[in-house]
């Protein structure tokens, strides 16, 4: 716990597009209904890269970071069920609870949406404050496991939307950090076999270690290779690339009656061409999946049961002062990096 004399903390701030500054900032105090969390680890996400590039209309300066595990350091008034020293994770999405989207159960689509690390101070610091309503106990999980609760929660929402049929087949484009989480979640949710496509042999090797039946290097002959293996297509076709030219090919790989899930984040101004006739003729279902929606508990269950393995995805653990390097790897799509995490204590 901090002492009364400790009123500042180290933090990394995006001060303008492309610029990260490391500063001493005021220590946040929890208000009624809030807790303060001493951060152990924060994962680096593509969203952090988008924020650094000036997207998502973030109000700068901003402390980014929304994949957080830490221990409760202080408890505000009216908070029950949490104690100092308890290891926790959090759902960064905040909502009003009363708008039409919240009332529909789509809290992540709240008309007054805010998010820790996106619109308000996040986890690339020594401490963060969050409403107790979005905090979850993770006392039984190692920090290196618990730090994946938020990205796996996003995957869990995609799976909730998709609802794959038991025994179905799946094709997944992209074997980065999110792709490998999505692959394992598909297998945990009834998919019997999955083929994974990526540009990096090392990632495909890890995909097979984690359960992929088939692994394909992206190439000019990929479509023919997939047709040879699954001539009628896949029950589920999804991607974790955000690459429009990949997303455009997905209809061709789906079996009649199949489901397509667009999971990767494409550029906001990107457009793809699809055949409405093929969607009609093949009885296809096309789904999107944004953020997470009260799905942290499902993510925690997957990790606790061992159905989703996460520690194998960590390629580097960096100090807070090297956040710019970690985000730079994400922007450059570094072949050797799957998942970087940041510790303020290194």
C-alpha positions as CSV (number, residue, x, y, z in Angstrom):
1,X,0.0,0.0,0.0
2,X,1.2,3.5,-0.7
3,X,2.0,5.8,2.2
4,X,0.5,9.2,2.9
5,X,3.8,10.7,1.7
6,X,3.6,9.1,-1.7
7,X,1.4,11.3,-3.8
8,X,2.8,10.7,-7.3
9,X,3.5,7.8,-9.5
10,X,5.4,6.9,-12.7
11,X,3.3,6.8,-15.9
12,X,3.7,6.6,-19.6
13,X,1.5,9.2,-21.5
14,X,0.7,9.6,-25.1
15,X,1.0,13.4,-25.4
16,X,0.5,13.7,-29.1
17,X,0.2,11.3,-32.0
18,X,3.5,9.3,-32.2
19,X,4.9,10.6,-28.9
20,X,5.1,8.8,-25.5
21,X,6.5,10.7,-22.5
22,X,7.4,9.2,-19.2
23,X,6.4,11.4,-16.3
24,X,5.6,11.7,-12.6
25,X,1.9,12.3,-12.3
26,X,-0.5,12.7,-9.4
27,X,-1.5,9.5,-7.7
28,X,-5.2,8.8,-8.4
29,X,-7.5,8.6,-5.4
30,X,-10.5,6.1,-5.4
31,X,-13.9,7.8,-5.1
32,X,-17.0,6.2,-3.7
33,X,-17.6,2.9,-5.5
34,X,-14.0,2.7,-6.8
35,X,-10.8,0.9,-6.0
36,X,-7.2,1.8,-6.7
37,X,-5.1,-1.0,-8.2
38,X,-1.3,-1.3,-7.9
39,X,-0.4,-2.6,-11.3
40,X,1.6,-5.8,-11.7
41,X,1.4,-6.3,-15.5
42,X,-0.3,-4.6,-18.4
43,X,-0.5,-6.2,-21.9
44,X,0.3,-4.3,-25.1
45,X,-2.6,-4.4,-27.5
46,X,-3.2,-3.2,-31.1
47,X,-5.5,-0.6,-29.6
48,X,-2.6,1.0,-27.9
49,X,-0.9,1.2,-31.3
50,X,-4.0,2.8,-32.8
51,X,-4.1,5.3,-29.9
52,X,-0.4,6.2,-30.4
53,X,-1.0,6.7,-34.1
54,X,-3.8,9.2,-33.3
55,X,-6.9,7.1,-33.9
56,X,-10.0,6.5,-31.8
57,X,-10.2,10.2,-31.0
58,X,-8.5,9.8,-27.6
59,X,-8.3,12.9,-25.4
60,X,-4.6,13.6,-25.0
61,X,-2.5,13.4,-22.9
62,X,-3.6,9.9,-22.1
63,X,-2.2,7.0,-20.0
64,X,-3.1,4.0,-22.3
65,X,-3.2,0.4,-21.3
66,X,-6.4,-1.7,-20.7
67,X,-5.2,-5.3,-20.3
68,X,-4.5,-5.0,-16.5
69,X,-3.7,-7.3,-13.6
70,X,-2.8,-5.9,-10.2
71,X,-3.5,-5.9,-6.5
72,X,-6.0,-3.7,-4.7
73,X,-4.2,-0.9,-3.0
74,X,-7.1,1.2,-1.7
75,X,-10.8,0.8,-1.4
76,X,-13.3,3.7,-1.8
77,X,-16.4,4.2,0.2
78,X,-19.4,1.9,-0.5
79,X,-17.2,-0.8,-1.9
80,X,-17.8,-4.3,-0.7
81,X,-16.3,-7.7,-1.5
82,X,-12.7,-6.5,-2.2
83,X,-9.8,-6.1,0.2
84,X,-6.4,-4.5,0.0
85,X,-3.8,-6.9,-1.4
86,X,-6.3,-8.9,-3.4
87,X,-5.1,-9.8,-6.9
88,X,-7.7,-8.6,-9.5
89,X,-8.3,-8.0,-13.2
90,X,-10.7,-5.5,-14.7
91,X,-13.0,-5.0,-17.6
92,X,-12.0,-1.7,-19.1
93,X,-15.4,-0.9,-20.7
94,X,-17.5,1.6,-18.7
95,X,-21.1,2.3,-19.5
96,X,-24.0,4.4,-18.3
97,X,-26.4,1.5,-17.7
98,X,-29.5,3.4,-18.8
99,X,-29.2,4.2,-22.6
100,X,-30.9,2.0,-25.2
101,X,-27.8,-0.1,-25.9
102,X,-27.2,-0.8,-22.2
103,X,-30.8,-1.8,-21.8
104,X,-30.5,-4.1,-24.7
105,X,-27.6,-5.9,-23.0
106,X,-25.0,-4.4,-25.3
107,X,-23.1,-2.5,-22.6
108,X,-20.0,-2.3,-24.8
109,X,-22.0,-0.3,-27.4
110,X,-23.1,2.2,-24.7
111,X,-24.0,5.6,-26.2
112,X,-21.9,7.2,-23.5
113,X,-19.0,4.7,-23.9
114,X,-15.8,5.2,-22.0
115,X,-12.9,2.8,-21.5
116,X,-10.0,2.6,-19.1
117,X,-6.9,3.1,-21.1
118,X,-8.8,4.5,-24.1
119,X,-10.8,7.5,-22.9
120,X,-9.5,7.7,-19.3
121,X,-6.2,6.9,-17.5
122,X,-5.2,3.3,-17.9
123,X,-2.6,0.7,-17.0
124,X,0.8,1.9,-18.3
125,X,1.5,3.4,-14.9
126,X,2.1,2.2,-11.3
127,X,-1.6,2.6,-10.3
128,X,-5.0,2.9,-11.8
129,X,-8.5,3.6,-10.4
130,X,-11.5,1.7,-11.6
131,X,-15.2,1.2,-10.5
132,X,-15.5,-1.8,-8.3
133,X,-18.3,-3.0,-10.6
134,X,-15.8,-3.9,-13.4
135,X,-13.2,-5.6,-11.2
136,X,-12.9,-9.4,-10.9
137,X,-11.0,-11.6,-8.4
138,X,-8.0,-13.3,-9.9
139,X,-6.3,-14.4,-6.7
140,X,-5.8,-18.0,-7.9
141,X,-4.1,-17.1,-11.2
142,X,-0.5,-16.1,-11.8
143,X,-0.1,-12.5,-13.0
144,X,1.3,-13.8,-16.3
145,X,-1.9,-15.7,-16.9
146,X,-4.4,-13.2,-15.4
147,X,-3.1,-10.4,-17.7
148,X,-4.8,-12.1,-20.6
149,X,-8.3,-11.8,-19.0
150,X,-9.3,-8.7,-21.1
151,X,-8.1,-9.9,-24.6
152,X,-9.6,-13.3,-23.9
153,X,-12.8,-11.6,-22.8
154,X,-12.9,-10.0,-26.2
155,X,-12.5,-13.4,-27.8
156,X,-15.2,-14.7,-25.5
157,X,-17.6,-12.1,-26.8
158,X,-16.8,-13.2,-30.4
159,X,-17.4,-16.8,-29.5
160,X,-20.7,-15.8,-27.8
161,X,-21.8,-14.1,-31.0
162,X,-20.6,-16.9,-33.2
163,X,-22.0,-19.9,-31.2
164,X,-20.1,-22.6,-33.2
165,X,-21.9,-25.9,-33.6
166,X,-20.5,-28.9,-31.8
167,X,-18.1,-30.9,-34.1
168,X,-17.8,-28.1,-36.6
169,X,-14.7,-27.2,-38.7
170,X,-13.0,-23.8,-38.7
171,X,-10.6,-21.8,-40.7
172,X,-8.6,-19.0,-38.9
173,X,-6.5,-16.4,-40.6
174,X,-3.9,-15.0,-38.3
175,X,-1.8,-16.7,-35.6
176,X,-0.7,-13.7,-33.5
177,X,-1.6,-13.3,-29.9
178,X,-5.3,-12.7,-30.5
179,X,-5.5,-15.3,-33.2
180,X,-4.0,-18.0,-30.9
181,X,-6.5,-17.1,-28.2
182,X,-9.4,-17.2,-30.7
183,X,-8.2,-20.6,-32.0
184,X,-8.1,-22.1,-28.5
185,X,-11.5,-20.6,-27.6
186,X,-13.0,-22.1,-30.8
187,X,-11.7,-25.5,-29.8
188,X,-13.0,-25.0,-26.2
189,X,-16.4,-24.2,-27.6
190,X,-17.1,-27.2,-29.7
191,X,-15.0,-26.9,-32.9
192,X,-13.5,-30.3,-33.6
193,X,-10.7,-29.3,-36.0
194,X,-9.2,-26.0,-37.1
195,X,-6.9,-24.9,-39.9
196,X,-4.8,-21.8,-39.3
197,X,-3.2,-19.5,-41.9
198,X,-0.3,-17.2,-41.1
199,X,2.8,-15.6,-42.8
200,X,5.2,-16.8,-40.1
201,X,6.3,-20.5,-39.7
202,X,7.1,-20.0,-36.0
203,X,3.6,-18.8,-35.3
204,X,2.1,-21.8,-37.2
205,X,4.3,-24.1,-35.2
206,X,2.9,-22.7,-31.9
207,X,-0.6,-22.9,-33.3
208,X,-0.2,-26.6,-33.9
209,X,1.3,-27.1,-30.4
210,X,-1.8,-25.4,-29.0
211,X,-4.3,-27.5,-31.0
212,X,-4.5,-26.6,-34.7
213,X,-4.9,-29.7,-36.9
214,X,-3.6,-28.0,-40.0
215,X,-1.3,-25.0,-40.6
216,X,-0.8,-23.2,-43.8
217,X,1.7,-20.5,-44.9
218,X,-0.1,-17.7,-46.8
219,X,0.8,-18.1,-50.4
220,X,-0.5,-17.7,-53.9
221,X,-1.6,-21.3,-53.9
222,X,-3.4,-21.1,-50.5
223,X,-7.0,-21.3,-51.9
224,X,-6.1,-24.5,-53.9
225,X,-4.5,-26.1,-50.8
226,X,-7.6,-25.3,-48.7
227,X,-10.0,-26.6,-51.3
228,X,-8.0,-29.9,-51.6
229,X,-8.4,-30.4,-47.8
230,X,-12.0,-29.1,-47.4
231,X,-13.6,-29.1,-50.9
232,X,-17.0,-27.9,-49.6
233,X,-15.5,-25.2,-47.3
234,X,-15.5,-24.7,-43.5
235,X,-18.4,-24.4,-41.1
236,X,-16.7,-21.4,-39.5
237,X,-14.3,-18.9,-41.2
238,X,-12.8,-16.2,-39.0
239,X,-9.7,-13.9,-38.9
240,X,-7.6,-12.0,-36.5
241,X,-5.6,-10.0,-39.0
242,X,-7.7,-6.8,-39.7
243,X,-6.4,-7.0,-43.3
244,X,-9.2,-6.2,-45.7
245,X,-7.8,-8.4,-48.5
246,X,-7.9,-11.3,-46.1
247,X,-11.5,-10.5,-45.0
248,X,-12.6,-10.3,-48.6
249,X,-11.6,-14.0,-49.3
250,X,-13.6,-15.4,-46.4
251,X,-16.9,-16.0,-48.2
252,X,-15.2,-18.3,-50.7
253,X,-13.9,-20.5,-47.9
254,X,-17.3,-21.0,-46.1
255,X,-19.5,-24.0,-46.6
256,X,-23.1,-23.5,-47.4
257,X,-24.9,-22.6,-44.2
258,X,-21.6,-21.5,-42.7
259,X,-20.7,-18.6,-40.4
260,X,-18.2,-15.9,-41.0
261,X,-16.8,-13.9,-38.1
262,X,-14.8,-10.7,-38.8
263,X,-12.8,-10.3,-35.6
264,X,-9.7,-8.3,-36.7
265,X,-9.7,-4.5,-36.6
266,X,-9.5,-3.1,-40.2
267,X,-8.7,0.6,-40.9
268,X,-11.8,2.7,-40.4
269,X,-11.8,3.8,-44.1
270,X,-11.2,0.3,-45.5
271,X,-13.8,-1.2,-47.9
272,X,-14.1,-4.7,-49.3
273,X,-16.1,-6.2,-52.2
274,X,-18.3,-9.2,-51.5
275,X,-20.9,-11.0,-53.6
276,X,-24.4,-10.5,-52.2
277,X,-25.5,-13.4,-54.4
278,X,-23.0,-15.8,-52.8
279,X,-24.2,-14.7,-49.3
280,X,-27.8,-15.4,-50.5
281,X,-27.1,-18.6,-52.4
282,X,-25.0,-20.2,-49.6
283,X,-27.2,-19.2,-46.7
284,X,-24.2,-17.5,-45.0
285,X,-24.2,-15.7,-41.7
286,X,-21.7,-12.8,-41.4
287,X,-20.9,-11.5,-37.9
288,X,-18.8,-8.8,-36.4
289,X,-17.4,-8.6,-32.8
290,X,-16.4,-5.5,-31.0
291,X,-14.6,-5.4,-27.7
292,X,-16.1,-7.5,-24.8
293,X,-19.5,-7.6,-23.2
294,X,-19.5,-8.9,-19.6
295,X,-17.4,-11.8,-20.8
296,X,-14.4,-11.6,-18.3
297,X,-16.0,-14.4,-16.2
298,X,-16.0,-16.8,-19.2
299,X,-12.4,-15.9,-20.0
300,X,-11.3,-16.6,-16.4
301,X,-13.1,-20.0,-16.5
302,X,-11.2,-21.0,-19.7
303,X,-7.9,-20.1,-18.1
304,X,-8.7,-21.7,-14.8
305,X,-9.7,-24.9,-16.6
306,X,-6.6,-25.0,-18.8
307,X,-8.7,-25.0,-21.9
308,X,-6.9,-21.9,-23.1
309,X,-3.2,-21.7,-22.5
310,X,-1.7,-18.2,-22.5
311,X,1.8,-18.1,-20.9
312,X,3.2,-19.6,-24.1
313,X,2.1,-16.4,-26.0
314,X,4.4,-14.0,-24.0
315,X,7.5,-13.2,-26.0
316,X,8.8,-10.3,-23.9
317,X,8.3,-8.6,-20.6
318,X,9.5,-5.0,-20.7
319,X,9.8,-2.1,-18.2
320,X,7.4,0.8,-18.3
321,X,10.2,3.0,-19.8
322,X,10.3,0.8,-22.9
323,X,6.6,1.0,-23.7
324,X,7.5,2.8,-27.0
325,X,9.5,-0.2,-28.1
326,X,6.6,-2.6,-27.3
327,X,4.1,-0.6,-29.2
328,X,6.5,-0.1,-32.0
329,X,6.8,-3.9,-32.4
330,X,3.0,-4.0,-32.6
331,X,2.8,-1.3,-35.2
332,X,5.6,-3.0,-37.3
333,X,3.9,-6.4,-36.8
334,X,7.3,-7.8,-35.7
335,X,7.6,-11.4,-36.7
336,X,9.3,-12.4,-33.5
337,X,6.8,-10.8,-31.2
338,X,3.4,-12.4,-30.3
339,X,2.6,-10.8,-27.0
340,X,4.5,-8.1,-25.1
341,X,3.6,-7.3,-21.5
342,X,4.8,-4.3,-19.4
343,X,5.8,-4.3,-15.7
344,X,6.1,-0.9,-13.9
345,X,8.4,-2.6,-11.4
346,X,11.2,-3.6,-13.8
